[in-house]
Amino acid sequence: MRLHGQRAYRDAEILVDSWAIFTKISVSLARDIGVVPDEAVRMKLADGTAREAGVGEAKIEYGDLARRTIPVLVGPDDDLLLGITTLDILRLKVNPVDGKLEPFIPYLFAF
């Protein structure tokens, strides 16, 4: 994926975490590309502990998909995680058989 901030962009491999709400990037990556957190939120981690993290906006590209603005958590370590909000914005899902990302057509139950 390609992550765009206000100053630059970086290509990165990102681990998909379909249980995570937000996409998480490192402080150093945020600084390098110009993602500036404008909000602090308290987040619950998988181990049950809570921690505060900054939330900013980035743009993301995946293959032929156009860039979309996504909320990103700016976290303390170098792990990059792609959360369900970003998957939804890009209209992607994880194929449970091969683990690859693939496009999906959203459901609309009323029109």
N, C-alpha and C positions, 0 to 999 in steps of 0.2 A: 504494500500500500504506500501511497505517497501522502504525507502529512504536510499541510501548508499552514504557516503562521503568518504574522504580519510582515516579517522580514525575509523569510526564506522558506524552503521546503526540504524535506528529507524523505528518501525512500527507506522503508523499514519493514521487517517481518514482524507481524504482531500475532500473538497467541490469542485465539478466540476464546472468550469466557462467556458462554451463553447464560450463566447465572449472574454475571455482573451487569448492573444497570448502565454505568458509564464506561467509556473508554478511558484508559489510564496511560499517561505518558510520564516520562521522568522529568525531574526538574531541569536537568542539563539539556534535554531535547527541547523542552519548552523555551528555555533561555535562547538556545541556538536559532530556533525558527521564529521566535517572537510571539509565543503564546503567553499572554499576560492574564493570570487569574484575576477575576473581578468580583469573586464571591468566595466566601469560605463556608463549607458545609461539613457537617458531622456525618461520617460514614461508618457503617458497621462492617467489619471484616469477617471473612469466613470462619475465623476461630472464635468469633463472638465479641472480640474487643472492638472498641470504637476509637476513631481517630479523626482529626480534622484535616481536610484537604482543600486546596484551592481549585476552583472551577473556572475555566476559560473557554474560549472558542477557537476551533481550528477548522480547516477545510480538509477533506479527505478525497482521494481518488482510489478507485480499485478497478483495474482493467479499463474497459470502455465506459464505465460509469462516470458521469459528470461529477465535478466537485460539489460537495454539499457541506454546509456548516454543521458542525457537531459540537456538543458540549464535551469537554475533556477534563478529567481529574489530573492534577499535577501532583505526582506522588514522590515519595522519598527515595525509592530505589530505581534501578534501571529497567525493571520489567515493563513491557508494553502489553497492555491487555485491550482487546477489542470487545466492548460490551454490547448488550442487546439493543440499546438505543441506536447505536451506530449501524448495526445490522438492519434494523427497521428503516432508518433513514435512507440507507442505500438499497433497500428492498432485496436483501440477501438473507439466505438461511443456510444452516449447516446441514449437509446431507448426512444422515445418521449412518449410512453404509460405508462411505469412503472418507467422511470427515472433511470434505471440501466445501467451499462456499459456492452457492449457486443462486441465481435470481429466483424470485418468487413473485407471483401475482397476488397483491393483497386482497383480502376478502372485504366486501362491503355488504352488510346485511340489509341495509335500507338505502333508498335513493330518492 
